[in-house]
Amino acid sequence: MHADEVSSRARDIHFSSLVFDTHTDTPQRLLFDRFDLAKRDAEGCVDIPRLREGGVRAVFFALWVPVEITGGVATQRARDLLDAVVAQIQLHSDALALCTSCTEIHVARAANKIAICLGVEGGHAIDSDLSLLREFHARGVRYMTLTHNAATEWADSSNAAPLHNGLTGFGREVIREMNRLGMLIDISHVSDSTFYDVVETSRAPVIASHSCCRAMCDAPRNLDDAMIKRLAAGGGVIHIAFHNSFLSQDYANAYRALAAESSSREEDLKQKYGGNEARILMEGQRWSDDSIRAGKLPQVRWEKIVEHIDHAVAVAGADHVGIGSDFDGAFMPQGMEDASRLPRITEGLVRRGYGDADIRKILGENTLRAMAGADRIGKELSYEKS
């Protein structure tokens, strides 16, 4: 195909598909900067105009709580983030809808609204209390990322020394309760041992909301081929993240070499912005871009995303791959600076010879299937209990 033909076909596929991004950190901006989603902004990655331009029909907003915040304070932070999201949905009810099921997502799409779904990022937000897990579910949360960059009291993280060798007994209770509630279990950020404990315990499909392929970039946050296959065997989905350090081995290596500089920068930003995590995240992207221009870090292009998608499909099949950008919470590659650029992924898949049906699965249908699977298991378990 000529380039113009590919672009035309890609556009037709993309804007007639249900494009579903399973992870963005935009709630930080809503809480700390009082950012108005209706405004097309000069910085950041996500707002209503750019979601529209990118053809995004559904998106999970992550209620991310930094690991330094613990106990009841962590729970309250997650509540505050949730409140900030709900306020924006109410303010812009003509464009947004809070959705907790596949049916509600389809209804929102039919009304030309963007479906906003909620996920808690960091199991420490429930403070080892299943009643808090149930509270978040009752308020619309439909997945929980079990850990972030540190272990919880009941699960090990990929980015910290192991404390439990996977899940504790209570951790397995968390998985079973999430199954009962119909919540998706998100294994992005967990250790390998935790991953295997989760997939052995869960009766429902498990997702990685924002992870890449370890075979292409050896980061502990990424999944190796055996893990991708095991995820798929249970009906799960790996959603490819867009973060440079998960996409490119060269970038990851160079970033590690700048660890001291990066750590110093983060401390300076904390001094400057205090607890405003949104500003710290925004400045991180600027630092990455500046370091690339200075030759300290290599340039990463958006095509790397498609390469990881292609690898995951080769390992597990097109039924088990999706997209989870990590917009507003990570360093984006060149050409994928914000949500408006998402049609490029479809174009990349067209160029690689993917058929329409498989592209639609990757763009969102696989995520809907996993959500439906979790909901179905929840109903079955509730029936068994009754």
N, C-alpha and C positions, 0 to 999 in steps of 0.2 A: 504493500500500500504506500501511496505517497503521503507525506506528512500531513497535508491538509485533510486527506480522507480519514486518516487515523484520528485527527483531532475532532472532526465532525462526528465520527462514530462514538468516540469516547464521551463527547458532550451529551449525545443522545442517551447513552447508557447511564451516565452519571446522574443526570438530572431527572431520569425516570426511575431511579433506584431509591431505596430507603437507606440513605447514608447515615451510619451510626458510629459516632466516635465515643469510645468507652472510657476515656479519661482526660479531663482537663482540670487545671488547678485555678480556674477563674474565680471561684468563691473567695479566695484571698483578696482579690481586687475589690470585690463587692463589699466585703467587711471592712477592710482597712482604708481603702481609698474612696469608699462610697461611690464606686464606679457605676455609671448608668449604662446598662447593656444596650440601650437603644442608640447610643452614640458611637459612630464609627471613629475609632480612636487611632491616634498616630503611633501608639506603642501597644504592647501586648499582642495577643493572638486571637482573642475571641470577643465578638460583640454581635448583635443581631444582624447588622448589615453584612458583616463578613461571613457569618454562618449562612446567610441567604446566598451570597455570592459563591460560596463553596458547596452549595447544594446539601448542607447538613440538615437532616430531618429529625435526628435524635442525638442527644449527647448526655453522657454522665458527667455531672459536676462532682468533683471529689471534695469531700469535707476533710481536708488534710490537717492533721495535728502534728506539729514537730515533736520528735521523741523527747526533747528536753522538757516538754510539758507533760505532766503525769497526774494521776489521781483524778479527783473531782474537777480540777482546773482543766484537764484535757477533755473531759466530758462536756464541760460548759463551753469550751472553745468550739467543739463540734456542733453543739446546739446553736451557738452564735452564727457560725457559718451557714447552717441550715436556715436560720431565720433570715439571713441576708439574701439567700437564694430565693426563698419564698416571697420576700418583699419585692424582688425584681419581677417575679412571675406575676404577682398581683398587679404591679405597676404597669406591666406590659402584657396584659391578658389577651390582647388582640394578636400578639405574635408568639407568645409562649404558653406552654401548658405543663404543669407538673404531672408526670406519668409514672405509674407504678406497675404497669402490665403491658403486654404486647397489644392487647385490645385498646388500651388507652393511647398507646403510641399510634396505632392505625387511625383512631378517631382524630387525634391531633393533626396527623398528616392530611386527612380528608378536609380538615378545617384550615389548612395552610398555616398551621402553627408548628413551631419547633418544640419537640418533646424534650423536656428537661427531666432527667432521671438523677437520682441521688445515690452516691456511694460514700461510705466512711473509709478514709484512708488512714490506717493505723489502728490495730485492735486495742491499743492502750486506751482508746477513747471510751471503751465500755467499762474500764476500771475493774476488770475481772468480775463483772456482775451481769448475769444473763438478763435481769430485768431491764438493764439499760439497753442491751441489744434489742429487746422487744420494744422498748420505747422508740428507738430510732426506726425500727421497722414500721411501727404504727404511724410515724410521721412521714413515711414515704421512702425511706432508704431501702434500696434493693440490692446492694452488694456491700461487702466489707472486705477491704484489703487487710489481711490478717496482721501483718507487721509493716513497719516502715524501716528505717535504717538502724534499728536496735531491736533486740529481743523484747517481747512482752513477758509477763509473768507466766505465760502459757504456750509460747511459740517462739522459735528461733528465726532470726532474720538472716538474709543473704549477706548483709553488710556489717556483721558483728560476730564476735566469737560466740560459739554455741553455749547455751546455758542448760538446755534440756535434751539435746540430741533429737530435736524435732518438736512434736506436740507433747504436752503433758496430758494427764488424764482430764483435767479441766478443759484443755484445748480441744480434746475430742468431743467433750460436751458442747463446746461452742459450735463445732462443725455440725453435730447432730441437731442442735437447736436452729441453726441457720437452715438446715434441710427442712425442718418442721415448719419454719416460717415462710419457706419458699424464696429465701435470699440466695443470690449467687455468692459463691465463695471465690475470692480473688487471691491467687497465689503469687502475684507480682510482689517482689520484695522478700519473700520467705526463703529460708535456707533449703538446700536440696533435701535434707532429712525431713523437714517440715512438709515440703511438697509431697513426698511419698506417703507420709502419714495422712495427709489430707485426702489424697486420691484413694487411699485404701479405706478411709472412714466414710467419705461422702457417698450418699446414694444418688445425688444429683450431679449434673454436669458442673465442672469446675472451670473457671476462666483465669487467664492471665490478662489483666485489663490493660497493661502497658509494659510489655517485655519484648525483647528481640531474640535472635538466634545465637547461641553461644558458639556454634561452629563457625560463624562469621565474625564474631567479636567476643572475645573471651572475657566477658564481664560477669561477675557472680549474679548480677540481676537478670541475666539472660538465661534462657532454657537450653539445655543440650538436646540433642536429637532424641535420646531415649525419653526424656521428660515430655517433649512435644508429642511423641507417639503415645505415651501413657495418658496424657491429657486428652488426646483425641479418642483413645479407646473408651473413655468414659463419656464421650459426647461433648467434651469441652472444646474451648476455643482459645488460641493464643492471639492476642491483639498486638500487632507490631507497633512499638513506640517510635517516636521520631527523634529522640535525644541523641545528639552526636556521639556521646560516649558509649552508647549501646549499639550504634550503627556501625561505627568505624573503629577498627583496631588501631589504626595509626593515630586517630584523634585520642582514643583512650590512653594509649601509651604516652603521648605528648602531654596530656592532661595530668597524668600521674607524675610526670617529671616536674610539673608546675605546682605540686601539692602544697609546698610551703607558701608560694605566692598566693595561691587560691585561698588557703586558710587565713592568711593575713588579711586578704581582701574581705573575707566574710566577717572577720572580727571588726574591721573598720566600718563595714556597712551596718553591723549590729549597733555599734556606737553611734552611728549617724542617724539610723532610722528606728532604733529601739526595737519594739515588737512588731513593726510594720513589715510583715513577711512579704507582702505584695511588692513593696519597693525593693526589697533584697533580691527577690526573684527577677524583677525587671532589670536591675543592675547587673545581675549575673549574666544575662543574655548580652548586655552591652560589653561586659568584660570579655566574653568569649569572642564576640565579633572583633573587638579591638585587638585581641591576641592573635586572631587569624590574620588581620591586616598587618600586624607587626611580624608575622612569620613565626610566632611562638607555637601556634597550633595550626594543623593542616585544615584546609577547606574541606567540608563534607557537603556533597550535593544531594538533592532530594531523591535522586535515583537509587540511593542506598536503601531507602525505605522499600522500594519495589524489589530490590535484590533480596532483602530479608523475607518479604512476603513470598517471593518465588521459592526460596529455600524451604520455608515452613510448609508450603504447598507440596513440594517434592517429598518432604518427610511424612506429612500427615494427611495430605489431600486437601482439596479446596473447600471441603465442608468444615474445616477446623481452624480457619485463619480469619482474622478481622483486623481492624485498625483502632489503636488507642493512643492518640497523638502525644499526650502529656503537654499540650499547649498551656502556656502561662505558668509552667512549672519546670521547664527544661530548656536546653540550648538547641535551637532548631537549625536544621541544615539549610544551606543556600537553596532558594527556590521553594521552600515550604515554611515561609516566615509566619504565616497565619492561616486561619481556617478558609480564607478565600482561595487558597492554592490547592485545596484537596482534589479538584478535578484532574490535576496532574498525575495523581496515583492511578486513576482510571486510564488515562492515556498511556502510562507506563505499562499497565497490564495488557492493554490492547496491542501495544507494540511487541509484547512478548508472546502474543498469540493466544491469549486467554479468550474463551468464549463468553458470550453475554451472561449466561446463567452462572458461571463460576465467578465472574466479576461481581454480579449482584450479591452472591453469597458473601464474598469477602467484604464488600462495602457495608453490609448490615444484616443480611438475612441469617447468617450464622449466629450472630449475637441474639437476634430475636428467638431463634430456636433454643439457644441455651437458656434464655430467660423463661421461655415456655416450659422447658424441661424442669427447671428449678421449681417453678410454680406447680407443675403437675405432681412432683414428688412431695411438695408441701401439702397438697390436698390429700394425697394418698396416706401420708403419715398422720394427718389430722383425722382421717377416716378410721385408720387402724386404732388410734388412741381412743376414739369414741366407741 
